[in-house]
Every structure is written in C-alpha cells, then in structure tokens.
Amino acid sequence: MNGKFKSLAVAAALLCTALGNAQAQEFKLTHQWKQGTDSRDVAARQFAKEVTSKDPSMKFRIYPGASLISNPLKQLDAVQDGTIDMAIIPLIYAAGKIPEFSVTILPGAVSSAADGMKLRNSEYARKLQEVAEANGIHIVTWWWTEGGFTNRVHPIGSPDGVKGLKFRGADRTVDAALKEAGASVFSMPSTELYSAMQSGVLDGLLTSYDSLMSMRLYEQSKFATIGGDYTIFVLLQPIIMSKKAWDKLTPAQKKIFDEAALKTDKVFNADQVDVARTAAAKFKQAGVQVRQMTKPEFDEWVALSKKTAWKDFAASSPKAKELLDALQKSRGQ
C-alpha cells in the first residue's frame, strides 16, 4: 500500500472510530417518579427527544420510579461523582450538602411556576448555577413545580392551621416557618410519605401537586389546600447533570442541550396550571375536602416566612446571603 492510500486508510479508520464513539454516547438519567403520568418524567422524555432529534449520536436511557437508585437522596452523590450522568431532583434534596440550595424553596420567594420562569436568565439564576458547578453539578433545565397542603385532621389556610400537627415540610427553611407556626416537623423523602400518612407518623405535609397525585396521597388525606392563585410551595426540580459529563460535551452539543432545555422549560412551567387543576379534581374525586389558599392567608405565611425562613437562610452563609440578595434584586424588590 503506497503512502497516499495508507493515509486514507488511517483517516477512514479514525473516522469510523469517531462515529462509533458518537453512536455509543448514551446518558443515564434517573428520577424517583412514576413513568408516563408524572410531568417530570414526561418532560424528561421530551427533553431527550429534542436533543436526539438534533444530534442522533446522543442517546438517553431514563430510569423512572427510583428503579436505578432506590434512595432518591443518593442520586445527588451519583451525579456529583459522575457515576450517573443526569438526574431530576428537587434541589433541596441536596441542601444537606449544599445549604445554599434551600433558596429554591423559600416560602413566598417565588410565587408560581410562571414567576419562576421569569427568573430563568436572571442574576439569581447565574449565581445559583455558580453554586451548583462549584459542587460538581450543572443545572440543565429550569423546572418549577407548585404544590400545597394535604392532611388528615382539618382544613389548613393560615399558619394557625398547622399548630399541633405532625408535619413534613421538605426543607429546613420551610420547616422553620412550620415550627414557628406550632407544628412538629419531620424530615423524610417523598417516597416515604404515603406510609407515614397511612401509619399516622404524619398528620400532614407540603409537597408538589405531581407528587400528591403520583404517590396517591389523596388515599390517605381528608383535607387539602391546593390549586388557586396562592401557594407557599414552589420548588425548583430541574434536570441536573454531572459537571464532569457537561464539560465533556462539545460547544455544539451544549447548545443543543440549552435549546432543548429552553423548549421544555416553557412547556413544563406553563403546564403547572393544568397539573394544579388535575390534582384538585383528583382529590375531590377521592372524597377529600379541597379548598384554595386565600390572599390574606398567603400574606400571613409570607410575613411569617420572612422573619423565620428567610432570616435563617440569609444568616447560614455569605453565599446564601448573596443568593437571596440576587433573588430579590432579580425580582425588583
């Protein structure tokens, strides 16, 4: 074989190897929610479809229902060390290791999924990404979920409604407001909520509308405060990616990821209105007494939260204070 043909053969072999590697590129994505019905699973599959449609060399294998990692809290560790490429988790699940992530659930700080979408390109979002990447994580999507109260004792509106109840609030900032209102607070992942309500370990809880439905919590509830224009439970639950995996993407691939994220962000956050309506209807159908939080009740919760949850969060670290300041600046407060 002469030099010219030998060079061509080597080039062809390298090209085949590169194509083979591209075709073999697969991202594992884990989450804890039910396949096909929970909006987070649906949106994850839409995101994957968007990416693959623009670059068929990038494939996704999605593991719903904690089928890959049984303990949802362990998903963070797997993403940080690069064992798993991607996950969908409430960022507050990481607050034990990254306390600044509690800013993503501060009661009253973000009033709705639509309000959260307004912050997508804000200074707040940039600073939150800085915190994430410093801890081995890249925030891919900007998905905000709304939620509300459900319990077995009596209707809940104002903070007085939780006094004396055994409650799960999902994060230490929410817990601070609940404790100030007189509740006994328990900490546990979403996967344990059904049995806790069933056994009486919990009287009630705050969680997202999707989780209320996908975990069938209407079966263990008598009263719910969900739907309507006001809620103190608005939580960032994005797709996150290992910083190691993100850094391996080419600039073109990162652009594809960002474009897919933007498209699913708009749809996901807009769909939260329908998710709230569906949850309210599902609870009513199950015989649960459903009500909506009023503006005066909401204002009471926000006032309580600002002197407890907000104050505690701002004092937790200099970076937390920066994040809260950036959030308020981005909101024009």
Secondary structure, 3 states (H helix, E strand, C coil): CCHHHHHHHHHHHHHHHHHHHHHCCEEEEECCCCCCCCHHHHHHHHHHHHHHHHCCCCEEEEECCCCCCCCCCHHHHHHHCCCCCEEECCHHHHCCCCHHHHHHCCCCCCCCHHHHHCCCCCHHHHHHHHHHHHCCEEECCCCEEEEEEEECCCCCCCHHHHCCCEEECCCHHHHHHHHHCCCEEECCCHHHHHHHHHHCCCCEEEEEHHHHHHCCHHHHCCEEECCCCCCCCEEECCEEEEHHHHHHCCHHHHHHHHHHHHHHHHHHHHHHHHHHHHHHHHHHHCCCEEECCCHHHHHHHHHHHHHHHHHHHHHHCHHHHHHHHHHHHHCCC
